[in-house]
Amino acid sequence: MILVTNNEGTLGVPTSARMLADGAGALDAIEAGIRPIEADPSVRTVGRGGWPNILGEVELDACLMDGTTLRTGAVGALKGFLHPVSVAREMMRRLPHELLVGEGAARFAAEIGAETTDNLIPDSKRAWQAWFDAELSPEEKRLWPNVALAPLCRHAIDPEIGRDTTVFLAQDASGAICSGTSTSGWGWKYPGRLGDSPIIGAGSYADTRYGAAACTGAGEMTIRCGTARSIVLYMKKGATVADAVHEAAEDMRALQGGLISRVTIHAIDTRGNHKVVAVNGDGSNVYWLWEGAGAPRRCPAEAVAISDDAIGRVSPTARYTARASNQS
């Protein structure tokens, strides 16, 4: 058994680890671990307390994936509900769909009796109001919200505004591997923006036959690269989990234009191995690891830059292809 979650998972990792130790399934343990993070207003990038979009509304994204059936449930731009991860879980149970967004996601959440709440806490409202007062012209304030929002989205990449996620990867006692994510997305984002968190194959992917991966940070980058699915495919083709993660980081070198920022990649394989790499990280990224016994422990992520001379001239693909060739 193994459990990996990022630093935002601090509140939930003891619950998930205890459930896995007691024989719970990976999907149940992940959902239970994410719920307290969504409900805690001190976690400013997930759930209640998350930063609002540019209109001052908190929109939440979440997903779960069962690596045995390859079923997924995901919601995006969900407003007014406390636990998007549980809404995503009920999607898997009740609907033939994989992703619901906006009004449709909210309608489904209400239909199943999901808990409602005002996710805009007073401090987030204060920060948004301060931005509004300082950055908008008198004419924009008079017309608000019927103004052009695109020029204002430059504030969405302010490094002082949180744009992270909580991610959980787990393998249970039966060997099943699952993944889960939840986030409020970027602060000051354009309404309706989806990052990678609800996009299966970008922000997370799980396949019990090979492993799982999940990402935090600049979701626009991992959407463009299909990062999580790529890592699982690299492992399917014979890469170690470490080589697969480094290859996915290597893929990001092809990105041109748009946002090039920080991404942290988390991955596990079927044999209890894992790798966490902070692409363009500053060395401060940490994550939680539980390996089937004892207490979860906090570990440093490996920092990797995606400049030409940082990752290495020989790609991980070349290394594991050569290794497979030598073994055949």
TIDO-455946 format. One record per atom (N, C-alpha, C): residue in one letter; z, x, y. Coordinates in steps of 0.2 Angstrom, whole numbers, padded with zeros to 4 digits, always signed. Atoms other than C-alpha are relative to their C-alpha. Layout:
AZXY/...
***
This chain:
M+0000+0004-0006/M+0000+0000+0000/M+0000+0004+0006/I+0000-0003-0006/I-0003+0005+0018/I-0001-0005+0006/L+0000+0004-0006/L-0001-0002+0035/L-0001+0004+0006/V+0002-0004-0006/V-0009+0005+0051/V+0000-0005+0006/T+0000+0004-0006/T-0006-0003+0069/T+0000+0005+0006/N+0000-0004-0006/N-0008+0004+0086/N+0007-0001+0004/N-0006+0001-0004/N+0006+0006+0099/N+0002-0007+0002/E-0001+0007-0002/E+0004-0012+0105/E+0003-0004-0006/G-0002+0004+0006/G+0009-0017+0087/G+0008+0002-0001/T-0007-0002+0001/T+0027-0010+0089/T+0005-0006-0002/L-0004+0006+0002/L+0035-0027+0089/L-0001-0003-0007/G+0002+0003+0006/G+0026-0033+0074/G+0000+0004-0006/V+0001-0004+0006/V+0025-0018+0062/V+0006-0001-0005/P-0006+0001+0005/P+0043-0020+0055/P-0001-0007-0005/T+0001+0006+0004/T+0039-0038+0050/T-0006+0001-0005/S+0006+0000+0005/S+0022-0034+0042/S+0002+0005-0006/A-0002-0005+0005/A+0029-0019+0033/A+0005-0003-0005/R-0005+0003+0004/R+0044-0029+0026/R-0004-0005-0005/M+0004+0005+0004/M+0032-0043+0020/M-0004+0003-0005/L+0004-0003+0005/L+0020-0031+0011/L+0005+0003-0005/A-0004-0003+0005/A+0035-0022+0003/A+0003-0006-0005/D-0003+0006+0004/D+0041-0040-0003/D-0006-0003-0004/G+0005+0003+0004/G+0024-0043-0011/G-0005-0005+0003/A+0005+0004-0004/A+0015-0053+0003/A-0007+0002+0000/G+0007-0002+0000/G-0003-0053+0004/G-0002+0003+0007/A+0001-0004-0007/A-0011-0042+0018/A-0002-0005+0005/L+0002+0005-0006/L-0018-0057+0028/L+0006-0003+0003/D-0006+0003-0003/D-0001-0065+0029/D+0004+0004+0004/A-0005-0005-0004/A+0008-0049+0034/A-0003+0001+0006/I+0003-0001-0006/I-0005-0046+0047/I+0001-0005+0005/E-0001+0006-0005/E-0004-0063+0055/E+0007+0000+0002/A-0007+0001-0002/A+0015-0063+0055/A+0002+0006+0004/G-0002-0006-0005/G+0015-0045+0063/G-0003-0001+0007/I+0003+0000-0007/I+0003-0050+0077/I+0004-0006+0004/R-0003+0006-0004/R+0012-0067+0082/R+0005+0002+0005/P-0006-0002-0005/P+0028-0059+0090/P-0003+0004+0006/I+0003-0004-0005/I+0016-0047+0100/I-0003-0005+0005/E+0004+0005-0004/E+0006-0062+0106/E+0005-0004+0005/A-0005+0004-0004/A+0022-0071+0112/A+0005+0004+0004/D-0004-0004-0004/D+0031-0057+0120/D-0003+0002+0007/P+0003-0001-0006/P+0027-0056+0139/P+0000+0007+0002/S+0000-0007-0002/S+0031-0038+0140/S-0006+0004-0002/V+0007-0004+0002/V+0015-0033+0131/V-0005-0003+0004/R+0004+0003-0005/R+0003-0035+0145/R-0007+0000-0002/T+0007+0000+0002/T-0013-0033+0135/T-0001-0005-0006/V+0001+0004+0005/V-0010-0046+0122/V+0004-0007+0001/G-0003+0007+0000/G-0006-0065+0122/G+0003-0001+0007/R-0004+0002-0006/R+0007-0072+0134/R+0002+0006+0004/G-0002-0006-0003/G+0009-0059+0148/G-0006+0004+0001/G+0006-0004-0001/G-0009-0053+0147/G-0003-0001+0007/W+0003+0000-0007/W-0019-0049+0163/W-0005-0006+0000/P+0004+0005+0000/P-0029-0063+0169/P-0007+0002+0002/N+0007-0001-0002/N-0048-0064+0172/N-0001+0000+0008/I+0001+0000-0008/I-0056-0063+0190/I+0002-0007+0003/L-0002+0007-0003/L-0052-0082+0192/L+0007-0001+0000/G-0007+0001+0001/G-0034-0079+0188/G+0002-0004-0006/E-0001+0004+0006/E-0035-0087+0171/E+0001+0005-0006/V+0000-0004+0005/V-0029-0079+0155/V-0004-0002-0006/E+0005+0002+0006/E-0042-0079+0141/E+0002+0005-0006/L-0002-0004+0006/L-0037-0073+0123/L-0005+0000-0005/D+0005-0001+0006/D-0047-0066+0109/D+0004+0002-0006/A-0003-0002+0006/A-0042-0064+0091/A-0004+0000-0006/C+0004+0001+0007/C-0049-0062+0073/C+0004+0003-0005/L-0002-0003+0007/L-0044-0059+0055/L-0006+0000-0004/M+0005-0001+0005/M-0054-0053+0041/M+0003+0001-0007/D-0002-0001+0007/D-0051-0055+0022/D-0005+0005-0003/G+0005-0004+0003/G-0059-0040+0014/G-0002-0001-0007/T+0002+0002+0007/T-0060-0048-0003/T-0005-0005+0000/T+0005+0005-0001/T-0070-0063+0002/T-0005+0001+0005/L+0004-0001-0006/L-0077-0056+0018/L+0000-0006+0004/R-0001+0005-0005/R-0072-0072+0026/R+0003+0003+0007/T-0003-0002-0007/T-0068-0070+0045/T+0002-0007+0003/G-0001+0005-0005/G-0060-0081+0058/G+0001+0003+0006/A-0001-0003-0006/A-0061-0077+0076/A-0001-0005+0006/V+0000+0004-0006/V-0058-0085+0093/V-0001+0004+0006/G+0001-0003-0006/G-0064-0080+0110/G+0001-0004+0006/A-0001+0003-0006/A-0060-0084+0128/A+0004-0007-0001/L-0004+0006+0001/L-0046-0096+0122/L+0005+0000+0005/K-0005+0001-0005/K-0035-0103+0136/K+0005-0005-0002/G-0006+0005+0001/G-0018-0112+0135/G+0003+0000-0006/F-0004+0000+0006/F-0012-0107+0118/F+0003+0006-0002/L-0004-0006+0001/L+0001-0095+0112/L-0002+0005-0005/H+0002-0004+0006/H-0006-0089+0095/H-0007+0000-0002/P+0007+0001+0002/P-0024-0086+0095/P-0001+0003-0007/V+0001-0002+0006/V-0022-0076+0079/V+0001-0005-0006/S-0001+0005+0005/S-0016-0091+0070/S-0005-0006+0000/V+0006+0004-0001/V-0030-0102+0077/V-0005+0003-0004/A+0006-0003+0004/A-0042-0089+0069/A+0002-0001-0007/R-0002+0000+0007/R-0032-0090+0053/R-0002-0007-0003/E+0001+0007+0002/E-0034-0109+0052/E-0008-0001+0000/M+0007+0000+0000/M-0053-0107+0056/M-0002+0002-0007/M+0002-0002+0006/M-0054-0098+0040/M+0001-0005-0006/R-0002+0005+0004/R-0045-0112+0031/R-0004-0006+0000/R+0002+0007-0002/R-0053-0127+0039/R-0008-0001+0002/L+0007+0001-0002/L-0071-0123+0045/L-0005+0004-0003/P+0005-0004+0003/P-0087-0116+0039/P-0002+0005+0004/H+0002-0005-0006/H-0089-0106+0055/H+0004+0006-0001/E-0004-0007-0001/E-0083-0088+0059/E+0002+0001+0007/L-0002-0002-0007/L-0081-0088+0078/L-0001-0007+0004/L+0000+0005-0005/L-0077-0101+0091/L+0002+0003+0006/V-0002-0003-0006/V-0076-0098+0109/V+0001-0006+0005/G-0001+0004-0005/G-0070-0106+0125/G+0002-0007-0001/E-0002+0007+0000/E-0069-0125+0126/E+0000-0002-0008/G+0000+0001+0007/G-0074-0126+0107/G+0007+0002-0003/A-0006-0003+0003/A-0060-0114+0102/A+0007-0004+0002/A-0006+0004-0002/A-0047-0124+0113/A+0000-0007-0003/R+0000+0007+0003/R-0053-0141+0106/R+0003+0001-0007/F-0002-0001+0007/F-0050-0134+0088/F+0007+0001+0000/A-0007-0001+0000/A-0033-0127+0093/A+0004-0006+0001/A-0003+0007-0002/A-0028-0144+0100/A+0000-0004-0007/E+0001+0005+0006/E-0034-0153+0084/E+0005+0002-0005/I-0004-0002+0006/I-0024-0142+0072/I+0008+0000+0003/G-0007+0000-0003/G-0008-0144+0084/G+0003+0007+0001/A-0003-0006-0002/A-0007-0126+0089/A+0004+0000+0006/E-0005-0001-0006/E+0007-0121+0101/E-0004+0001+0007/T+0003-0001-0006/T+0002-0123+0119/T+0005+0004+0005/T-0005-0004-0004/T+0009-0112+0133/T-0005+0002+0007/D+0003-0003-0006/D+0005-0106+0151/D+0000+0008-0001/N+0000-0007+0001/N+0000-0088+0147/N+0000+0005+0006/L-0001-0003-0006/L+0000-0083+0165/L+0007+0001+0003/I-0007-0001-0002/I+0017-0076+0168/I+0001+0002+0008/P-0001-0001-0007/P+0024-0074+0186/P-0002+0007+0002/D+0002-0007-0002/D+0021-0055+0187/D-0007+0001+0000/S+0007+0000+0000/S+0003-0057+0182/S-0003-0004+0006/K+0002+0004-0005/K+0001-0071+0194/K+0001+0004+0007/R-0002-0004-0006/R+0009-0060+0208/R-0006+0005+0001/A+0005-0006-0001/A-0003-0045+0204/A-0007-0003+0002/W+0006+0003-0002/W-0018-0057+0204/W-0001-0002+0007/Q+0000+0003-0007/Q-0013-0065+0221/Q-0001+0006+0005/A+0001-0006-0004/A-0011-0047+0228/A-0007+0002+0001/W+0007-0003+0000/W-0028-0042+0223/W-0004-0005+0004/F+0003+0005-0003/F-0035-0059+0229/F+0001+0001+0008/D-0001-0001-0007/D-0027-0056+0246/D-0003+0006+0003/A+0002-0007-0002/A-0032-0038+0248/A-0008+0001+0000/E+0007-0002+0002/E-0050-0038+0241/E-0005-0005+0003/L+0005+0005-0001/L-0058-0054+0246/L-0001-0001+0008/S+0001+0002-0007/S-0066-0058+0263/S+0003-0007+0002/P-0002+0007-0002/P-0060-0073+0274/P-0005-0005-0003/E+0005+0005+0002/E-0077-0081+0269/E+0001-0002-0007/E+0000+0001+0007/E-0075-0078+0251/E+0007-0004-0002/K-0006+0004+0001/K-0057-0085+0251/K-0001-0007+0002/R+0001+0007-0002/R-0063-0101+0260/R-0004-0003-0005/L+0005+0003+0005/L-0077-0104+0247/L+0003+0001-0007/W-0003-0002+0007/W-0066-0098+0232/W+0001-0007-0004/P+0003-0005+0005/P-0070-0100+0217/P-0008+0000+0000/N+0007+0001+0000/N-0088-0104+0222/N-0003+0006+0004/V+0003-0006-0003/V-0093-0086+0226/V-0003+0004-0005/A+0003-0005+0005/A-0103-0072+0217/A+0006+0004-0002/L-0005-0003+0003/L-0091-0065+0205/L-0002+0007-0002/A+0003-0006+0003/A-0102-0051+0198/A+0002+0006+0005/P-0002-0006-0004/P-0098-0039+0213/P+0007+0002+0000/L-0007-0001+0000/L-0080-0041+0211/L+0002+0003-0007/C-0002-0002+0006/C-0080-0036+0193/C+0001+0008+0000/R-0002-0008+0000/R-0079-0017+0198/R+0007+0001-0001/H-0007-0001+0001/H-0060-0020+0198/H+0002-0001-0007/A-0002+0001+0007/A-0061-0024+0179/A+0001+0007-0003/I+0000-0007+0003/I-0063-0005+0176/I+0005+0004+0003/D-0005-0003-0003/D-0048-0001+0186/D+0005+0003-0005/P-0004-0003+0006/P-0038+0012+0175/P+0007-0003+0000/E-0006+0002+0000/E-0022+0004+0181/E+0001-0007-0003/I+0000+0007+0003/I-0026-0013+0173/I-0001+0001-0007/G+0000+0000+0007/G-0023-0015+0155/G-0006-0003-0003/R+0006+0003+0004/R-0038-0017+0143/R+0001+0002-0007/D+0000-0002+0007/D-0031-0014+0126/D+0001-0006-0004/T+0000+0005+0005/T-0028-0024+0110/T+0005+0002-0005/T-0003-0002+0006/T-0017-0024+0095/T-0004-0001-0006/V+0004+0000+0006/V-0025-0020+0079/V+0005+0001-0006/F-0003-0001+0006/F-0018-0021+0061/F-0005+0001-0006/L+0003-0001+0006/L-0025-0014+0045/L+0005+0000-0006/A-0004+0000+0006/A-0017-0017+0028/A-0003+0000-0006/Q+0001+0001+0007/Q-0018-0015+0010/Q+0006-0002-0004/D-0006+0003+0004/D-0006-0025-0001/D+0000+0003-0007/A-0002-0003+0007/A+0001-0022-0018/A-0006-0002-0005/S+0005+0002+0004/S-0014-0031-0026/S-0006+0004+0001/G+0006-0004-0001/G-0026-0019-0018/G-0004-0003+0006/A+0004+0004-0005/A-0033-0032-0005/A+0001+0004+0006/I+0000-0003-0007/I-0038-0025+0012/I-0002-0005+0005/C+0002+0005-0006/C-0038-0035+0028/C+0001+0003+0006/S+0000-0002-0007/S-0039-0033+0046/S+0002-0005+0005/G-0001+0005-0005/G-0033-0042+0062/G+0000+0003+0007/T-0001-0003-0007/T-0034-0040+0081/T+0002-0006+0004/S-0001+0005-0005/S-0028-0049+0096/S+0001+0003+0007/T+0000-0003-0007/T-0030-0046+0115/T-0001-0005+0005/S+0002+0004-0006/S-0031-0054+0132/S-0006+0003+0003/G+0006-0003-0003/G-0045-0042+0136/G+0001+0003+0006/W-0001-0004-0006/W-0048-0033+0152/W+0003-0005+0005/G-0002+0003-0006/G-0039-0038+0167/G-0005+0000+0005/W+0005+0001-0005/W-0050-0045+0181/W-0007+0000-0003/K+0006+0000+0003/K-0064-0047+0169/K-0004-0006+0002/Y+0004+0006-0002/Y-0079-0059+0172/Y+0002-0006-0005/P-0002+0006+0004/P-0074-0077+0165/P-0005+0000-0006/G+0004+0001+0006/G-0080-0079+0147/G-0002+0007-0003/R+0001-0006+0003/R-0081-0060+0144/R+0003+0001-0007/L-0003-0001+0007/L-0079-0056+0125/L+0000+0008-0001/G+0000-0007+0002/G-0074-0038+0121/G-0002+0001-0008/D+0001-0001+0007/D-0075-0031+0103/D+0005-0004-0004/S-0005+0003+0004/S-0059-0039+0097/S-0002-0006-0005/P+0002+0006+0004/P-0067-0056+0091/P-0007+0001-0003/I+0006-0001+0003/I-0083-0048+0086/I+0000+0004-0006/I-0001-0003+0007/I-0083-0044+0067/I-0005+0005+0000/G+0005-0006+0001/G-0091-0027+0064/G+0000+0005+0006/A-0001-0004-0006/A-0087-0021+0081/A+0007+0002+0001/G-0007-0002-0001/G-0069-0022+0084/G+0004+0000-0006/S-0003-0001+0007/S-0064-0024+0066/S-0004-0002-0006/Y+0003+0002+0006/Y-0070-0025+0049/Y+0004+0002-0006/A-0004-0002+0006/A-0062-0025+0031/A-0004-0002-0006/D+0004+0001+0006/D-0070-0023+0014/D+0005+0003-0005/T-0004-0002+0005/T-0058-0022-0001/T-0003+0006-0004/R+0003-0005+0004/R-0070-0011-0010/R+0000+0007+0003/Y+0001-0007-0003/Y-0071+0003+0003/Y+0006+0001+0005/G-0005-0001-0005/G-0058+0001+0017/G-0001-0005+0006/A+0000+0004-0006/A-0056-0006+0035/A+0001+0005+0006/A-0001-0003-0007/A-0057-0001+0053/A+0001-0005+0005/A-0001+0005-0006/A-0052-0008+0070/A+0000+0005+0006/C+0000-0004-0007/C-0054-0002+0088/C+0004-0003+0005/T-0003+0002-0006/T-0045-0003+0104/T-0003+0004+0006/G+0003-0004-0006/G-0050+0002+0122/G-0007-0004+0002/A+0006+0003-0003/A-0068-0001+0129/A-0004-0003-0005/G+0004+0004+0005/G-0075-0014+0118/G-0007+0000+0001/E+0008-0001-0001/E-0092-0013+0126/E-0003+0005-0004/M+0003-0006+0003/M-0094+0004+0118/M-0001-0002-0008/T+0000+0001+0007/T-0090-0002+0100/T-0004-0006-0002/I+0005+0005+0001/I-0100-0018+0102/I-0007+0003-0001/R+0006-0003+0000/R-0115-0007+0106/R-0001+0004-0006/C+0001-0005+0006/C-0112+0005+0091/C+0002-0004-0007/G-0002+0003+0007/G-0106-0008+0078/G+0005+0004-0003/T-0005-0005+0002/T-0091+0004+0076/T+0003-0001-0007/A-0004+0001+0006/A-0080-0004+0063/A-0004-0001-0006/R+0004+0001+0006/R-0093-0010+0051/R-0004+0007-0002/S+0003-0007+0001/S-0101+0008+0053/S+0004+0004-0004/I-0005-0004+0004/I-0085+0016+0047/I+0000-0002-0007/V-0001+0003+0007/V-0084+0005+0032/V-0007+0002-0004/L+0007-0001+0003/L-0103+0008+0028/L+0000+0008-0002/Y+0000-0007+0001/Y-0100+0027+0030/Y+0004+0002-0006/M-0004-0001+0006/M-0086+0026+0017/M-0003-0002-0006/K+0004+0002+0005/K-0097+0016+0006/K-0005+0005-0003/K+0005-0005+0002/K-0110+0030+0006/K+0003+0006-0002/G-0003-0006+0003/G-0097+0043+0001/G+0004+0004+0005/A-0004-0004-0005/A-0088+0049+0017/A+0007-0002-0001/T-0007+0001+0000/T-0070+0052+0017/T+0002-0005+0007/V-0002+0005-0006/V-0060+0040+0030/V-0001+0005+0006/A+0001-0004-0005/A-0059+0055+0041/A-0007+0002+0003/D+0007-0001-0002/D-0077+0059+0041/D-0003-0006+0002/A+0003+0006-0002/A-0082+0041+0043/A+0002-0001+0007/V-0003+0001-0007/V-0071+0040+0059/V-0004+0005+0005/H+0003-0005-0004/H-0078+0056+0066/H-0008-0002+0001/E+0007+0002-0001/E-0096+0050+0062/E-0001-0006+0005/A+0001+0005-0004/A-0093+0034+0071/A+0001+0002+0008/A+0000-0003-0006/A-0087+0044+0086/A-0006+0004+0002/E+0006-0003-0001/E-0102+0054+0085/E-0006-0004+0002/D+0005+0005-0002/D-0113+0039+0086/D+0001-0002+0007/M+0000+0002-0007/M-0106+0035+0103/M-0003+0005+0005/R+0003-0004-0004/R-0114+0050+0110/R-0007-0002+0002/A+0006+0003-0001/A-0130+0040+0110/A+0000-0005+0006/L-0001+0005-0005/L-0123+0028+0123/L-0002+0003+0007/Q+0002-0002-0007/Q-0131+0029+0140/Q+0000-0006+0005/G-0001+0006-0005/G-0127+0018+0155/G+0006-0004-0002/G-0006+0005+0002/G-0114+0004+0155/G+0006+0004+0000/L-0007-0004+0000/L-0096+0009+0152/L+0001+0005-0005/I-0002-0005+0005/I-0092+0025+0144/I+0007+0002+0001/S-0007-0001-0002/S-0073+0026+0143/S+0004+0002-0007/R-0004-0002+0006/R-0059+0027+0130/R+0000-0005-0005/V-0001+0004+0006/V-0059+0020+0112/V+0004+0003-0005/T-0004-0002+0005/T-0046+0022+0099/T-0002-0003-0007/I+0003+0003+0006/I-0053+0020+0081/I+0006+0001-0005/H-0005+0000+0005/H-0041+0016+0067/H-0003-0002-0007/A+0003+0002+0007/A-0046+0016+0048/A+0004+0002-0006/I-0003-0002+0006/I-0040+0016+0031/I-0005-0001-0006/D+0005+0000+0005/D-0048+0018+0014/D+0004-0004-0006/T-0003+0003+0006/T-0044+0011-0004/T+0005+0004-0003/R-0005-0005+0004/R-0033+0026-0009/R+0006+0002+0004/G-0006-0001-0004/G-0020+0025+0004/G-0001+0006+0006/N+0001-0004-0005/N-0028+0037+0016/N-0002-0003+0007/H+0001+0003-0007/H-0030+0034+0035/H-0002+0005+0005/K+0002-0004-0006/K-0037+0041+0051/K+0000-0004+0006/V+0000+0003-0007/V-0034+0037+0069/V-0002+0005+0005/V+0003-0004-0005/V-0045+0045+0083/V+0000-0003+0006/A+0001+0002-0006/A-0044+0043+0101/A-0006+0003+0004/V+0006-0002-0003/V-0061+0045+0108/V+0001+0000+0008/N-0001-0001-0008/N-0060+0052+0126/N+0007-0001+0001/G-0007+0001-0002/G-0041+0051+0124/G+0003+0006+0003/D-0003-0006-0004/D-0029+0062+0134/D+0006+0003-0004/G-0005-0003+0004/G-0018+0066+0119/G+0007-0004+0000/S-0006+0004-0001/S-0005+0052+0123/S+0000-0006-0005/N+0000+0006+0005/N-0011+0039+0110/N+0004+0001-0006/V-0004+0000+0006/V+0000+0035+0096/V-0001-0006-0004/Y+0001+0006+0005/Y+0000+0023+0081/Y+0006+0000-0005/W-0005+0001+0005/W+0012+0016+0068/W-0003+0000-0007/L+0002-0001+0007/L+0010+0021+0049/L+0005-0002-0004/W-0005+0002+0006/W+0019+0013+0034/W-0004+0001-0006/E+0004-0002+0006/E+0014+0020+0017/E+0003-0003-0006/G-0002+0003+0006/G+0022+0008+0005/G+0008+0000-0001/A-0007-0001+0001/A+0040+0014+0007/A+0003+0002+0006/G-0003-0003-0006/G+0053+0018+0020/G-0001-0004+0006/A+0001+0004-0006/A+0052+0013+0038/A-0007+0002+0003/P+0006-0002-0003/P+0036+0013+0048/P+0001+0006+0005/R-0001-0005-0005/R+0034+0029+0058/R-0006+0001+0005/R+0005-0001-0005/R+0025+0033+0074/R-0003+0007+0000/C+0004-0006+0000/C+0011+0046+0074/C-0004+0001+0005/P+0005-0002-0005/P+0000+0055+0086/P-0007-0001-0002/A+0008+0001+0002/A-0019+0050+0086/A-0003+0007+0002/E+0004-0006-0002/E-0031+0064+0086/E-0005-0001+0006/A+0004+0001-0006/A-0040+0066+0103/A-0006+0003-0001/V+0007-0002+0001/V-0059+0068+0102/V-0004-0002+0006/A+0005+0001-0006/A-0071+0070+0117/A-0007-0001-0003/I+0007+0001+0002/I-0089+0064+0115/I-0005+0004+0004/S+0004-0005-0003/S-0096+0078+0125/S-0004+0004-0005/D+0004-0004+0005/D-0109+0089+0116/D+0004+0005-0003/D-0004-0006+0003/D-0097+0103+0113/D+0007-0002-0003/A-0007+0002+0002/A-0082+0093+0108/A+0001-0002-0007/I-0001+0002+0007/I-0085+0085+0092/I-0003+0005-0005/G+0003-0005+0004/G-0095+0099+0084/G-0008-0002-0001/R+0007+0001+0001/R-0113+0102+0081/R-0002-0002-0006/V+0002+0003+0006/V-0113+0098+0063/V+0003-0006-0001/S-0003+0006+0001/S-0111+0080+0060/S+0004-0001-0006/P-0003+0001+0006/P-0099+0073+0047/P-0005-0003-0005/T+0005+0003+0005/T-0114+0064+0039/T-0003+0006-0004/A+0003-0006+0003/A-0122+0081+0036/A+0005+0003-0005/R-0005-0003+0005/R-0105+0087+0028/R+0001-0003-0006/Y-0002+0004+0006/Y-0102+0073+0016/Y-0007-0001-0004/T+0007+0000+0004/T-0121+0072+0011/T-0001+0006-0004/A+0000-0006+0003/A-0120+0090+0007/A+0005+0000-0006/R-0005+0000+0005/R-0104+0088-0003/R-0003-0004-0006/A+0002+0005+0006/A-0111+0073-0013/A-0006+0004-0004/S+0005-0003+0003/S-0127+0083-0016/S+0002+0006-0005/N-0003-0005+0004/N-0117+0098-0023/N+0003-0003-0006/Q-0004+0003+0005/Q-0107+0086-0034/Q-0005-0003-0005/S+0005+0003+0005/S-0123+0078-0042/S-0003+0004-0005/
***
